[in-house]
Amino acid sequence: MPIIWLSCGLIVILLLHVFAKVNTMLSLMFAAFLVAFLNGMSPDKALASITTGFGNTLGSLGIIVAFGAVIGKLMTDSGASYVFARKVIDLCGVKYIRLAVVIIGLVYGIAMYYEVAFLMLAPIVLAIASEAKIPWLKLVIPAVCATTVSHSLLPPQPGPVSVIAAFHAEPGRVWVTAIPLVILWVVIGGYVWPALMKNGDEELPNALTNPPVTGGEARPSFLLSLLVPLTPPLLMISVTTIKLWLKETNPLYPWVDFVGSPVIAMGIAMLLAMTCFGLKRARRGTWVTNRFNDAIATVANIVMIIGAGGGLTQVAIDSGISDYIHLFLTHHNVSPYLTAWGLTVIFRITTGQGVVSAVAVSGMMSAAVIDPATGLHLMPIHPVLLVLATLVGSNFMTHINDVSFWLFTEYFKLPIRTSLKIWGGMLSFGSLVGLAYIMILSFFWGSPAPVGV
């Protein structure tokens, strides 16, 4: 029955969001209470379950979202994002202009809050398409694909960080394993998919504008504009490499682990951004503080949505759905990676939120495959592959209940049908390829930790 009641809750979310136009956070909270009551929870237990899930989810995740938004805001307002984009374009030239916009998209996706990255990237790509006389959609699709995939699959963005924590995976190993998948997805979604379509010669939208930047004397260098947003992944990968040779008994081990944690890595990057993009540019502390405050305000809604998704997840776990998932996996011999991907796809389609989908399913799957008391795996799994399966599923079909769908559609003035084919098709195609990549790896990778009974 918990699965049936959870399904009812997901349907209610879809109906409230699409037809009643209710805020996503409120839809998730209403569904959480509904699922709790349908499962026979008392009002006080339902409230406790939701608030526990809300708080646990936003623990470090809320900090990461805030720090990421600040870095993106500082890059935007200091002109660092423009400096980086302009240099990459100059280096690649017209011949490799698609590669240039892909590189820009990848870095923007890693460094910025998604909507900020999109709104910074779009006018740059449109301007390039206009100057190079290239059908603009043929350039926009690989650029936005790169931004979306890097943002969705690579820590320290909130979705990947939450899933990594749920499955007790190593961030650096997730990075190393995800990089080939990101490249594969961008090639297929950004190059192969547009080639299969007839679109690309649509009229250039009126959104074609040059991004606002500060005076040339205030802009940071290209090297700083590149290294600051890449500081978190560089730290996490370095720490993972160091820990291969550093014994846990070494007194330096906890400090190395501390520096490589997503929160600290993002914090270091944010302090570097404040210094390199603000204070060292002869800007006053008030300039940096104002950008900090503005950035926090822009992500308040997404933070609340993520927390509400955590509340729904906790209700599902407390109602015993993880036990059903465990029985399903063991009795029917179904791949846990396929199950994680499939469940996340369902959540993604119904909620329209990639991060919420990843947070919800990783919480339920973690309780089904990992003993919370001992940390032992209850079945042969590889945490890194479970992380990627969940994240790939959260990037499946996008449609009318997804904020990013409307951002893409309205910014480029596209018909809904065209957006579904271009944007939804590209994500779905890439998600299926990503699942295939994970399933292939699963044949060669065993469980890296002891398996419980």
N, C-alpha and C positions, 0 to 999 in steps of 0.2 A: 503493500500500500504506500510506503513512503515515496516510491518512484512515481506512482500515479498522482499523488498530491503535489509532488514537485513539478510534474508536467503541467498540472493545472495552474500552478503558480507562474510558470514560464509563459503559458498562454495568456494569463491575465496581464503580465508585463507587456506582451506584444500588443494586446488590445488597448491597454491604457496609453501606451506610448504612441501607437500609430493612429488610432481613431479618436481618443480623447485628448491627445496632445499633452498628457501629464508629464511633468518633469521626470527624468529617468531615475533620479534618486528617490523621489516619492513613490514611483512605480515599484522599485525594488523593495522599499520598506513595506509597502502595502502587501506585496507578494510574500515577503518574509513572514509577516504576521498571519497571513492567510494560510500558508503552508504549515506554520506552527500549530494553529488552531485545528486544521484538518487532521493533523497527526495526533490530536488529543492533548496537546500541551496546555497546562494551566496558564492564565495570563501572566503571572509572575515569572514562571519558567520561560515563557516565550520572550518576554522582555529581557530577561537575563541572558538568554541565548543570543539574541540579536545584538545587544550592547557588547557582549563579550566578543562576538565575531567582528563587530564594527571596530572596536578598540584594538584587537589583535592584528587585524589587517592593516590598520593605519599606523602601527607602531613605527617601524623604520621607513615604511613605504611613503608615508606622508612627508617625511623629511626629504626623501629622494626626489619626489615630485616637485617640492618647493625649490630645492637646490638646482634641479635641472631647469626649472623655469627661470630662475635668476641668471644662470649661465647664458641661456638663450637670449634673454632680454639685454644683457650686457653686450653680447656679441652683435646683436641687432643695432642697438643705439650707438655703439662706439664705432660702427663701420667695419668691424672685424669680419663679419659674415660676407660683406661685399668685397673686402680685400681678398679674402680666401677664394671666393667665386671667380673674381676677375683674373687672379693669378693662374688658377687651374685652367680657365678658358684660354688664356694666352699661351700656356705651356702645351696644351693639346692641339690647338689650332682648329680650323674648320673641318679638316679631314677626320679628326677624332672627337668631334664636338659632342657626340652622344656619350662617349666615355667621360668627357669632362662633366657633363651634367649628372651622370651617375655618381661620380666621385663626390661632387658637391652634395647630392642628395644623401649619400651614405653618411657623410660627416654631419650634415644638418640633422639627420634622423637620430644619430647617436647623441648629439650635443643638446638638442632643444626639445621642448614640449612640442607635440606633433603639430598642433594648429599653427604655432609660431614658425616651425620649420617649413610647413606648407606655404604659408603666406610670404615668407622670405624667398622661397625657392621659385614660386610660380612666376612672378614678374621678371625675374632674371632669365628664366627659360624662355618665356614669351619674347623677351627682347632679343635673345640670341636667335630664336627661330625667325624673327622678322628680318634681322640683319643678314643671316646666312641663307635666306630664301628657302628654308626647310619647312615642310608641312608641320605645323606646330604640335599636333597631337603625336606625331612620330617622335618628337623630342620630349614632350611632357610626360608621356607614359613611362619611359625608362627612368626619368628623373624622379617622379612621384613614387614609382615602384621601389626605387632604391631607398628613398626616405622612409616609406612605410615598412619595408622589410627590416631595415637596420633598427628602426625604432621598436619594432615588435619582437625581434628575436635576440637582440644583443643587450646585455646589462651595460650600464646601470639604469636603463629605463625601467619604469615601475613594474610593468607586466613581467618581464624576465626576472627581475629581482625577487618578486613575490613567489613565482613558481620555483625558482632556485632554492629559496628558503624552505618551501613546502616539501620538496623532495630531497633536501640535504645534499644538494649538488655543489660542486666546486665552480665558482664563477669563471675562473680562467679556463677550465676545461670546456665549459659551455661555449665560451668565446671561440676557442680553437676548433671545436666541432661544428659550430654554427657558421663559421666563415665560408667553408665550401658551399653550404646550403644557401647562404645569402647570395653568393656569386651565381650559383645555379638558378636561383629564383629570379634574380635580376636579368640574367640572360634570357630565360624562357618568358618571364612575364613582361620584361621591358623591350625585348628585341623580337623574339619569335612570335609572341601574341600579336603585337602591332602588325607584323608582316602578314599574318593570316587574316587581318581585317581590311576592309575597304575604306574605313574612316581615315582622316588625316588631312583632308583639304577643306575642312570647315572654315568659316570666316573667323579671322582672328578676333578674340573677344576684346571688349573695351577696357578690360582690366590691365591692358598693356601699359605699365608705368614703370619708371625707374625707381628702385628702392631708395628710400630716404637715407642719406648718410651724412655724417658730420664733415666738417672741413678736412681737407687733405692732411693738414699738419697734425690733426688729432687722431688719425687712424693708426692702429697698431700695425706691426709688420706681418708679413705673410706667415713667417715661422711661428710667431705667437698665436696668430689666428688659427693655425693648424694644431699646435701642440696643446693649447689649453683645453679645447673640447675633447681631445683624445687622451687627456691625462687619466681619467678613470679606467678605460680599458687597458691602457699601458700599465697602470699600477696593478690591476687585477691579474693580467697575464704574467707580469714579472713576479708577483707574489706566488702564483701557482708554480712557476718554474723554480723559484728559490726553495719552496717547500718540498720539492722532489729530492733535494739533497740535505735539507735541514731537518734534523731529528726533533721530534716533539718535546724531548727532554731538554733541548737547548733553551736557555733563558731568553734568547731572541725570538723564539718561535711565536709566542703570543703577540709580540709587537709587530712582527711581520704579518701575521694573520689580521691584526687590527688595521694596519695600513691598507691591506687589500680588501677589506670589507666594503661593500657598495656605498654605505653611508659616509664613511671616512674618505673614500676615493672621490666621491662627489663633493664632499666638503672641501677637500684640498683643491679640486678644480675650481670651485666657486671662489675660494679665496684668491687663487691665481687670477681668475677673471676680474675680480674686484680691483686687484692691484694692477694688472697689465692693461686692462681695458678702461680703467677709471683713474685711480690715483696717480699712476705713472704718466698718464696723458695730461697731467696738470689740471685734472678735474677735482673739484672739491668733494669732501665726504658726503655732502648733501646730495650731490649728483648720483653717487652710488646708492645711497639710502633710498632715494626716490625710485630708482630702477628696481631695487629690491622690493619695495612696497608694491609697486605696480605689477611686478611678476607674480608675487604671492596672490594678489587679487585675481589675476587671470586664471589661476588653477584651483580656486576655492571650490568651484562646482565639481570638477573632476575628482578632487579629493573626497568630497562627500559621496559621490557616486561609487567610488572604489570602496569606501567604508560600508555603504549600504549593501554592496555586493558581498562583502565579507559577512555581514549580518545574515543574509540569505544562505550563504554557505554553511555557517555555524548551525543554523536551524536544520538544514538538510543532514548535517553530520549527527546532531543530537537526536534526530528522528530515526537514525539507524540506516541511512541510505548507503553508507560506506560498507556495512555488513552485506548488503545486497550486492554491491559491486564486487566484493571479495568472493562471495559465493558464485556469482556469475562467471568470474574469471577462472576460478578453480574447477568448477563443475563442467564448464563448457570448453575449457582449454582455449580460451580466446586471448589473443595478444593484449597485454596491458597497454601497449603503445597505440594499438588500433582503438582500444576502448577510450583511452584518454583523448585521442584525436576526435573520435566520433561524438563523445559527450561535449567537448568544447565547441564543436561545430554547431550542435543543437543550441547550446547557450548563446553562441555568437549570433545565430540567425534570429533567435527570439528576443534577446536583450539589445542587440545592436552595439554592444560594448565589448571590444576586444580584451581590454584589461580586466573587466568584470568577469568575462567568460573564463579567462586564464586563472584568475584568483579563485573563482568558485570551484572549477573542476580540479585544480591542483589540491585544494583543501580536501575535497571528497576522495580523490584518488590516493592521496598520501595516507589518509586514515585506513584505506582499504589494502594497501600494499606494504605499509611500514608500521611496525609495532611502535606506538608512541612512547611506551615505557622503556624499551630497550634500544630502539633505533634499528633493530634487525629487520631485514626484508622478509616479508611473509611469503614471497615467491621470487623466482629469479628475475630481477629487473636491473636495468642500468639507469641510475638517476638522471644522467645527462640526456639520455634518449627520451625519458619520460618528460623532462623539461621541454625538449624540442617538439615532441609530439603534441603537447598541450599548447605551446605557443604557435605552432603551425596551424592547429585547428582553430585558434582564436583569430586567425587571419583569413578565414574562409570567406564565403559570400558576404558582400556588403550590399545593403538595399535601403529602403526608405526609412527604416528606423535607426539608421546609423548617422551620427553627426558628420563623420568624415565623408559619407556619400553626398550629403547636401553641400558640404564645403566644396567638393570637387565639381559637383553639378552646377552650382550657382556661380562659382568663380569663373568657370570657363563657359558659362551660358550654354550648356548642353541639354538636349532633350533627355528626359528620364530614361527612355529606352536605350539611348546611346550610352549613357553612363552605366547602366546595368551591364551592357555588353562589354564596354571597355574596362571599367573599373571592377565591377563584380566578377566578370569573366577572368580578368588577369589574376585577381586574388585567389579565385577558386582553382584555376589551373595550377598556379604556383603552390597552393596548399596541397593539392594531390601529388605533385612532384615531390614536395617536401616529405609527405608521408612515405612515399616510395623510398626516398633517401634514408629515412629512419628505419624502415623495415629491413632494408638491405644491411645497414650497419648492425641491426639486432642479431643477424645470423652470425656475425663475427665477434660480437662483444658479449661477454658473460656478465654475471652480477659481480661487481667489484667488492662487495661487502658480504659478510656471512649471512646466510639465509636462515630465518627462523622456521619453526614448525607451524 
